[in-house]
Every structure is written in structure tokens, then in C-alpha cells.
Amino acid sequence: MTPNSIVLAATWNPRGEIDRFERILEHLQETYERIYISLPAQPDDPVGQAALLERLKGSAVFCHINPYWSWGRYMALKLASQSASPWIHYADMDRLIRWIEQRPDEWLRTLPVIQTCEYLVIGRTAQAYQTHPAALVQTEALSNAVISHIVGTQMDVSAGSKGFCLAAARYVIEHTTPGHALGVDGEWTVLLKQAGFKMGYLEVDGLDWESADRYQANAADALRQQQAAAAYDADPANWARRTAVAAEIIRIGLETAGRQETVKPRSRRNPEEWL
């Protein structure tokens, strides 16, 4: 990866991770040309978000507060696509913090892979997936199966990390609208596949379950992950929530596939239009 060739587009709803973020911030700034963080208008941790914004004043980190939570991923990618950098790494910040803390070498090895294709889906290895609650594993199996069938490649689309060339990111922003929240996992993948962008897939260990880290001073160890996963699965509301998320990914993926005739494939148009 050449220096200053990739920017980070991240969504983040801080849940006690501010101190951990500050510990890796210098590393982030050395690695990415610029950092764009898309934040919800009503965060789970408003005190933490306020502290984050205050501490980042004057830095090279650009924060944007969205009017609606569901706009987060779209706006992160839109902001990053307005830069001149040829490559964009999208990531859920809570997952990225854990990844860098636990497997920094794997994270750094992943960034050059983004430059080998126009759209990279970064998924979880079997080892990483096993750290998640059953409520996620079983429901995401359905949404992953549907999106994989549409694009013709078996992949995990919901790990919260993807890579884009600038042309692909701008194509997504032109042909989608904000508000699809986690449904963009299916939407972005189906849209870019149908548009003719060169797609790649990579599985990593570092995207193991991050929610066990919330309000912890450090990344959770394996025992803490197991305990938190068991507690998560014990609440029926979490199963209902994850079922709804999987249904959204499937619905939007199918809708995107259904409107393929209205979106001209990028391969049939002048590529310079997307630069």
C-alpha cells in the first residue's frame, strides 16, 4: 500500500470505547490519509460522544453527526468518496478498535488487499464467527446465503468492514439513498456486482465479536466473549432484533437485484465518469 492512498470511513455509536480509541488514534492517523467518522444524533453514550468531539478538535479526523441513526453507513461512505484518495476502507469503529488491539498485523495486511480489486468484502473466518452469539450466527446464515446466491460467490457480508475504489464508492452514493442502515450489507454488494465492478472477498480472524467489549477498559478475552454471548442469547428480544436485521438485508438485496434494469452497468459506460 502506498502512503496516503487510503482513507477510513467509519460509523460509530460510542459505548465506552473512547479511551481505547485514543490509544490507537496515532496508529490510525499514520495509516490512513484521513479519517471520517459518522455518528448518530442520539448516541448510546452522549457523554462519551461529546468528549470524543471535544478531543478531536483540530485533528485530521472529520466527524459528522447524522439526523438519523439509519444514515450512518451511507454518510460515512459519502464523506470519504468526496476525498481525492483512490481507496476507501469502510469499517464499524467498534469492530475496528478491537481488530487493531488484538490483531494489528492482520489489519495492516488487509489494507493492501483493498487495492487489488474495486470492491472488497471483508468477512469472518470460522474461528471469528464462533465468538458470536447464536442469535447472530443463525440469522446471518440466512442473509449471507441469499446475498451470496445473488452475487454468485459464497461470502459473509455482515462483518462491518469493506473496501472500495473511489469509483465504486461514488457509484454507490449515486445509485442509493440514505436510510437503509444495516441493509447496505446486501445493497452495496449486489449493486456493485451487477454494475460490473471487480469484486474480491477476504476472511479475517480480527472481526470476532466486538459487543462484549462495551464499557470495558480493554478488549474482552475469550471467556468474557462466551459469557456475554450466552447472556445475549438468553434475551428473546435480541433474537427478534437480529431476525429483523437479517430480513432487512435480504429485502434490500432482493430489491436491488430487482431494479438492475434501471441501473446501467458501469462496464458499459465511460469509466472516467466515476473518477
Summary of the structure (lengths in Angstrom):
residues: 275
radius of gyration: 17.7
end to end distance: 19.7
largest distance: 52.8
contacts: 906
relative contact order: 0.15
helix: 56%
strand: 14%
